[in-house]
Amino acid sequence: MWISHHRLGPEAVDQLREVSHLTMWNVRVPEGFLANLAQLRWLDLRGGSSPDLGCLAGCAGLRGL
């Protein structure tokens, strides 16, 4: 899935719960958001989605970045 230029709220976790591959281009997410995506295996962060990699905390199933 590809998401571009959005600010996601906590409610978006339900919509993305089954996503395993995600590209985010300039997307802001709440703290702990990505850790709630248990199926997430591959993540592509682009264009200012995060100032650091702290958003990855708790992403136990992540295999590719």
C-alpha positions in Angstrom: 0.0 0.0 0.0 1.2 3.5 -0.8 0.2 6.6 1.4 1.2 10.0 0.3 1.1 13.4 2.2 -1.3 12.5 5.0 -1.6 12.8 8.8 -3.0 9.5 10.1 -4.9 9.3 13.4 -5.1 6.3 15.7 -8.4 5.2 14.0 -6.4 4.4 10.8 -4.9 1.3 12.5 -8.2 -0.5 11.8 -8.0 0.3 8.1 -4.3 -0.8 7.8 -4.3 -3.8 10.2 -3.8 -6.3 7.4 -1.1 -4.4 5.5 2.2 -6.2 5.1 4.0 -3.8 2.7 3.7 -0.1 3.2 5.3 3.0 1.6 4.7 6.3 3.3 5.7 9.5 1.6 5.6 12.5 4.0 3.0 10.8 6.3 2.7 11.7 10.0 1.6 9.0 12.4 0.9 9.0 16.2 3.5 7.5 18.5 3.2 3.7 18.6 1.1 3.6 15.4 3.3 1.3 13.4 3.8 -1.1 16.3 0.0 -1.8 16.1 0.3 -3.1 12.5 1.2 -6.7 13.4 1.3 -7.8 9.8 3.8 -5.1 8.7 6.9 -6.8 7.3 8.3 -4.2 4.9 8.3 -0.4 5.3 9.5 2.3 2.9 9.7 5.8 4.6 10.1 8.7 2.2 10.1 12.5 2.1 10.0 13.6 5.7 7.7 11.0 7.2 9.7 11.0 10.4 12.7 13.0 11.8 14.2 9.8 13.2 13.5 6.1 13.4 11.7 6.3 16.7 8.5 5.6 14.9 9.7 2.0 14.4 9.8 1.2 18.1 7.8 -2.0 18.7 7.7 -3.1 15.1 8.7 -6.7 16.0 7.6 -8.3 12.6 9.4 -5.8 10.4 11.9 -7.5 8.1 12.7 -4.8 5.6 13.2 -1.0 5.7 
